[in-house]
């Protein structure tokens, strides 16, 4: 799954990322065993990151309305202790901000 890894200091263009990438799984049911293992791993890693207080993890989700961002948050964050997380929503870009990407 090297498609999902961004090396520190590297640049990424979201336009170059396939939003339909599902890895080797055809459905959530196909991936359930792997999801359960990853949930346990996420929980363990969060405890270690929180205890060490040296590093953090930033997850950025971008998509149009009804793209599944909320569902993704629920699936990822259900494995975490809410006391060790911060979630921030951002509004639609202003006209000036949007013009910078043109």
KELUM-573052 format. One record per residue: residue in one letter; x, y negated, z negated of N, C-alpha, C in turn; residue number from 0. Coordinates in Angstrom, 3 decimals, m for minus. Example, Ala and Ser with C-alpha at 12.3 -4.5 7.8 and 13.67 -1.06 7.14 Angstrom:
<rs>
> A / 13.190 / 5.690 / m7.800 / 12.300 / 4.500 / m7.800 / 13.200 / 3.300 / m7.800 / 0
> S / 12.850 / 2.250 / m7.080 / 13.670 / 1.060 / m7.140 / 12.900 / m0.030 / m7.870 / 1
</rs>
This chain:
<rs>
> X / 0.827 / 1.190 / 0.000 / 0.000 / 0.000 / 0.000 / 0.871 / m1.254 / 0.000 / 0
> X / 1.946 / m1.212 / 0.723 / 2.849 / m2.359 / 0.779 / 2.185 / m3.588 / 1.378 / 1
> X / 1.046 / m3.417 / 2.064 / 0.310 / m4.557 / 2.611 / m0.189 / m5.488 / 1.502 / 2
> X / m0.307 / m4.972 / 0.281 / m0.870 / m5.741 / m0.816 / 0.186 / m6.385 / m1.705 / 3
> X / 1.448 / m6.171 / m1.405 / 2.526 / m6.688 / m2.245 / 3.112 / m7.958 / m1.629 / 4
> X / 3.166 / m9.016 / m2.444 / 3.774 / m10.277 / m2.012 / 5.049 / m10.453 / m2.819 / 5
> X / 6.169 / m10.523 / m2.140 / 7.453 / m10.664 / m2.829 / 7.583 / m12.069 / m3.409 / 6
> X / 8.141 / m12.187 / m4.617 / 8.321 / m13.505 / m5.232 / 9.073 / m14.456 / m4.302 / 7
> X / 8.577 / m15.668 / m4.196 / 9.214 / m16.691 / m3.382 / 8.857 / m16.630 / m1.911 / 8
> X / 8.135 / m15.598 / m1.503 / 7.781 / m15.488 / m0.090 / 6.512 / m16.291 / 0.198 / 9
> X / 6.296 / m16.580 / 1.446 / 5.116 / m17.322 / 1.879 / 4.111 / m16.326 / 2.442 / 10
> X / 2.853 / m16.617 / 2.239 / 1.798 / m15.767 / 2.771 / 0.731 / m16.641 / 3.414 / 11
> X / 0.229 / m16.179 / 4.546 / m0.887 / m16.849 / 5.217 / m2.085 / m15.928 / 5.102 / 12
> X / m3.137 / m16.391 / 4.438 / m4.309 / m15.555 / 4.277 / m4.920 / m15.169 / 5.616 / 13
> X / m4.715 / m15.993 / 6.632 / m5.231 / m15.673 / 7.964 / m4.569 / m14.413 / 8.529 / 14
> X / m3.399 / m14.060 / 8.022 / m2.692 / m12.871 / 8.482 / m3.088 / m11.604 / 7.717 / 15
> X / m3.951 / m11.738 / 6.715 / m4.351 / m10.604 / 5.894 / m5.713 / m10.103 / 6.376 / 16
> X / m5.806 / m8.812 / 6.669 / m7.061 / m8.209 / 7.132 / m8.015 / m8.061 / 5.957 / 17
> X / m9.121 / m8.816 / 5.939 / m10.047 / m8.733 / 4.804 / m10.823 / m7.414 / 4.764 / 18
> X / m10.728 / m6.613 / 5.813 / m11.439 / m5.337 / 5.866 / m10.536 / m4.157 / 5.512 / 19
> X / m9.326 / m4.437 / 5.017 / m8.382 / m3.377 / 4.670 / m8.883 / m2.609 / 3.441 / 20
> X / m9.023 / m1.297 / 3.569 / m9.498 / m0.447 / 2.479 / m8.488 / 0.624 / 2.093 / 21
> X / m7.297 / 0.579 / 2.648 / m6.330 / 1.624 / 2.358 / m6.828 / 2.955 / 2.902 / 22
> X / m6.493 / 4.053 / 2.241 / m6.862 / 5.363 / 2.764 / m8.289 / 5.803 / 2.409 / 23
> X / m9.053 / 4.968 / 1.720 / m10.375 / 5.372 / 1.220 / m11.497 / 4.865 / 2.109 / 24
> X / m12.509 / 5.719 / 2.313 / m13.661 / 5.343 / 3.124 / m14.771 / 4.725 / 2.272 / 25
> X / m14.792 / 5.057 / 0.965 / m15.846 / 4.554 / 0.084 / m15.325 / 4.515 / m1.349 / 26
> X / m16.092 / 3.871 / m2.216 / m15.721 / 3.824 / m3.634 / m15.739 / 5.231 / m4.228 / 27
> X / m16.690 / 6.052 / m3.803 / m16.772 / 7.430 / m4.302 / m15.495 / 8.207 / m3.962 / 28
> X / m14.981 / 8.008 / m2.748 / m13.734 / 8.666 / m2.333 / m12.561 / 8.251 / m3.218 / 29
> X / m12.617 / 7.039 / m3.715 / m11.494 / 6.481 / m4.463 / m11.667 / 6.578 / m5.980 / 30
> X / m12.775 / 7.152 / m6.481 / m13.093 / 7.085 / m7.909 / m11.996 / 7.620 / m8.826 / 31
> X / m11.412 / 8.765 / m8.516 / m10.351 / 9.323 / m9.369 / m9.171 / 8.357 / m9.439 / 32
> X / m8.784 / 7.821 / m8.287 / m7.686 / 6.867 / m8.243 / m8.053 / 5.588 / m8.994 / 33
> X / m9.299 / 5.136 / m8.856 / m9.759 / 3.946 / m9.574 / m9.667 / 4.138 / m11.087 / 34
> X / m10.068 / 5.318 / m11.563 / m9.999 / 5.599 / m13.001 / m8.558 / 5.578 / m13.511 / 35
> X / m7.643 / 6.159 / m12.739 / m6.227 / 6.150 / m13.127 / m5.679 / 4.717 / m13.141 / 36
> X / m6.047 / 3.953 / m12.140 / m5.562 / 2.575 / m12.061 / m6.146 / 1.713 / m13.173 / 37
> X / m7.390 / 1.958 / m13.563 / m8.004 / 1.219 / m14.667 / m7.226 / 1.437 / m15.961 / 38
> X / m6.866 / 2.684 / m16.222 / m6.083 / 2.993 / m17.418 / m4.723 / 2.309 / m17.347 / 39
> X / m4.114 / 2.297 / m16.177 / m2.812 / 1.655 / m15.998 / m2.917 / 0.137 / m16.190 / 40
> X / m3.960 / m0.483 / m15.635 / m4.165 / m1.927 / m15.784 / m4.308 / m2.288 / m17.254 / 41
> X / m5.076 / m1.507 / m17.985 / m5.275 / m1.761 / m19.416 / m3.947 / m1.697 / m20.174 / 42
> X / m3.174 / m0.662 / m19.895 / m1.875 / m0.493 / m20.552 / m0.921 / m1.638 / m20.205 / 43
> X / m0.861 / m1.995 / m18.931 / 0.033 / m3.078 / m18.502 / m0.383 / m4.427 / m19.094 / 44
> X / m1.683 / m4.674 / m19.188 / m2.137 / m5.932 / m19.776 / m1.682 / m6.034 / m21.233 / 45
> X / m1.789 / m4.950 / m21.974 / m1.347 / m4.959 / m23.370 / 0.141 / m5.298 / m23.471 / 46
> X / 0.934 / m4.720 / m22.569 / 2.377 / m4.983 / m22.583 / 2.686 / m6.426 / m22.195 / 47
> X / 2.034 / m6.929 / m21.142 / 2.250 / m8.324 / m20.731 / 1.847 / m9.284 / m21.838 / 48
> X / 0.714 / m9.024 / m22.459 / 0.207 / m9.904 / m23.513 / 1.138 / m9.894 / m24.721 / 49
> X / 1.623 / m8.718 / m25.081 / 2.507 / m8.598 / m26.253 / 3.851 / m9.277 / m26.012 / 50
> X / 4.379 / m9.152 / m24.806 / 5.692 / m9.714 / m24.508 / 5.665 / m11.235 / m24.356 / 51
> X / 4.555 / m11.769 / m23.830 / 4.370 / m13.211 / m23.634 / 5.476 / m13.869 / m22.803 / 52
> X / 5.983 / m13.148 / m21.807 / 7.012 / m13.687 / m20.919 / 6.512 / m13.808 / m19.488 / 53
> X / 5.569 / m12.967 / m19.118 / 5.101 / m12.910 / m17.741 / 3.583 / m12.985 / m17.718 / 54
> X / 3.052 / m13.283 / m16.558 / 1.609 / m13.275 / m16.377 / 1.293 / m12.783 / m14.974 / 55
> X / 0.028 / m12.558 / m14.741 / m0.435 / m12.071 / m13.449 / m1.487 / m13.029 / m12.936 / 56
> X / m1.329 / m13.480 / m11.714 / m2.290 / m14.365 / m11.073 / m2.970 / m13.591 / m9.947 / 57
> X / m4.277 / m13.563 / m10.002 / m5.066 / m12.926 / m8.948 / m5.905 / m14.019 / m8.309 / 58
> X / m5.778 / m14.174 / m7.001 / m6.544 / m15.183 / m6.276 / m7.502 / m14.461 / m5.339 / 59
> X / m8.784 / m14.747 / m5.484 / m9.795 / m14.182 / m4.604 / m10.408 / m15.310 / m3.800 / 60
> X / m10.391 / m15.178 / m2.498 / m10.968 / m16.187 / m1.633 / m11.920 / m15.506 / m0.676 / 61
> X / m13.112 / m16.050 / m0.556 / m14.072 / m15.488 / 0.385 / m15.321 / m16.331 / 0.424 / 62
> X / m16.091 / m16.147 / 1.466 / m17.336 / m16.881 / 1.592 / m18.337 / m16.355 / 0.570 / 63
> X / m19.463 / m17.052 / 0.401 / m20.510 / m16.576 / m0.494 / m20.912 / m15.165 / m0.099 / 64
> X / m21.181 / m14.341 / m1.088 / m21.598 / m12.949 / m0.897 / m20.489 / m12.070 / m0.316 / 65
> X / m19.227 / m12.491 / m0.463 / m18.112 / m11.689 / 0.042 / m17.701 / m10.589 / m0.933 / 66
> X / m18.231 / m10.620 / m2.146 / m17.912 / m9.584 / m3.114 / m16.891 / m9.984 / m4.163 / 67
> X / m16.630 / m11.284 / m4.303 / m15.628 / m11.745 / m5.280 / m16.055 / m11.396 / m6.699 / 68
> X / m17.328 / m11.611 / m7.034 / m17.805 / m11.307 / m8.385 / m17.668 / m9.820 / m8.696 / 69
> X / m18.053 / m8.979 / m7.759 / m17.938 / m7.539 / m7.964 / m16.497 / m7.104 / m8.156 / 70
> X / m15.598 / m7.717 / m7.391 / m14.174 / m7.413 / m7.534 / m13.701 / m7.797 / m8.925 / 71
> X / m14.098 / m8.980 / m9.381 / m13.719 / m9.410 / m10.741 / m14.213 / m8.418 / m11.779 / 72
> X / m15.469 / m8.014 / m11.684 / m16.021 / m7.079 / m12.661 / m15.264 / m5.755 / m12.642 / 73
> X / m14.938 / m5.256 / m11.465 / m14.232 / m3.975 / m11.382 / m12.824 / m4.064 / m11.957 / 74
> X / m12.117 / m5.151 / m11.685 / m10.744 / m5.299 / m12.170 / m10.739 / m5.631 / m13.655 / 75
> X / m11.559 / m6.588 / m14.052 / m11.525 / m7.063 / m15.438 / m12.162 / m6.100 / m16.432 / 76
> X / m12.949 / m5.141 / m15.966 / m13.559 / m4.195 / m16.912 / m12.500 / m3.357 / m17.631 / 77
> X / m11.315 / m3.279 / m17.061 / m10.223 / m2.511 / m17.658 / m9.406 / m3.341 / m18.641 / 78
> X / m9.700 / m4.626 / m18.716 / m8.868 / m5.535 / m19.513 / m9.584 / m6.007 / m20.768 / 79
> X / m8.773 / m6.422 / m21.719 / m9.296 / m7.068 / m22.908 / m9.598 / m8.515 / m22.539 / 80
> X / m10.835 / m8.968 / m22.690 / m11.183 / m10.331 / m22.281 / m10.377 / m11.413 / m22.998 / 81
> X / m9.866 / m11.131 / m24.185 / m9.079 / m12.126 / m24.903 / m7.758 / m12.430 / m24.214 / 82
> X / m7.313 / m11.538 / m23.351 / m6.051 / m11.743 / m22.660 / m6.227 / m12.203 / m21.223 / 83
> X / m7.414 / m12.711 / m20.890 / m7.666 / m13.133 / m19.510 / m8.211 / m14.551 / m19.456 / 84
> X / m7.999 / m15.203 / m18.343 / m8.602 / m16.500 / m18.030 / m9.148 / m16.408 / m16.621 / 85
> X / m10.383 / m16.823 / m16.442 / m10.997 / m16.826 / m15.120 / m11.424 / m18.251 / m14.810 / 86
> X / m11.070 / m18.727 / m13.637 / m11.418 / m20.088 / m13.234 / m12.056 / m20.049 / m11.851 / 87
> X / m13.169 / m20.729 / m11.726 / m13.818 / m20.867 / m10.435 / m13.440 / m22.205 / m9.823 / 88
> X / m13.380 / m22.245 / m8.524 / m13.033 / m23.473 / m7.818 / m14.146 / m23.814 / m6.849 / 89
> X / m14.384 / m25.094 / m6.712 / m15.430 / m25.567 / m5.811 / m14.970 / m25.484 / m4.366 / 90
> X / m15.937 / m25.736 / m3.484 / m15.633 / m25.826 / m2.053 / m14.655 / m26.966 / m1.845 / 91
> X / m13.676 / m26.806 / m0.959 / m12.702 / m27.878 / m0.713 / m13.398 / m29.153 / m0.208 / 92
> X / m12.839 / m30.279 / m0.581 / m13.345 / m31.545 / m0.066 / m13.015 / m31.646 / 1.425 / 93
> X / m13.605 / m32.615 / 2.106 / m13.318 / m32.811 / 3.535 / m11.828 / m33.090 / 3.749 / 94
> X / m11.238 / m33.865 / 2.831 / m9.805 / m34.183 / 2.954 / m8.959 / m32.913 / 2.789 / 95
> X / m9.287 / m32.078 / 1.790 / m8.538 / m30.846 / 1.579 / m8.689 / m29.896 / 2.767 / 96
> X / m9.887 / m29.810 / 3.304 / m10.124 / m28.947 / 4.456 / m9.352 / m29.412 / 5.685 / 97
> X / m9.207 / m30.732 / 5.859 / m8.518 / m31.246 / 7.028 / m7.021 / m30.927 / 6.983 / 98
> X / m6.466 / m30.655 / 5.811 / m5.048 / m30.322 / 5.695 / m4.744 / m28.959 / 6.289 / 99
> X / m5.742 / m28.092 / 6.351 / m5.548 / m26.736 / 6.886 / m5.791 / m26.669 / 8.373 / 100
> X / m6.183 / m27.775 / 9.009 / m6.506 / m27.760 / 10.444 / m5.273 / m27.876 / 11.286 / 101
</rs>
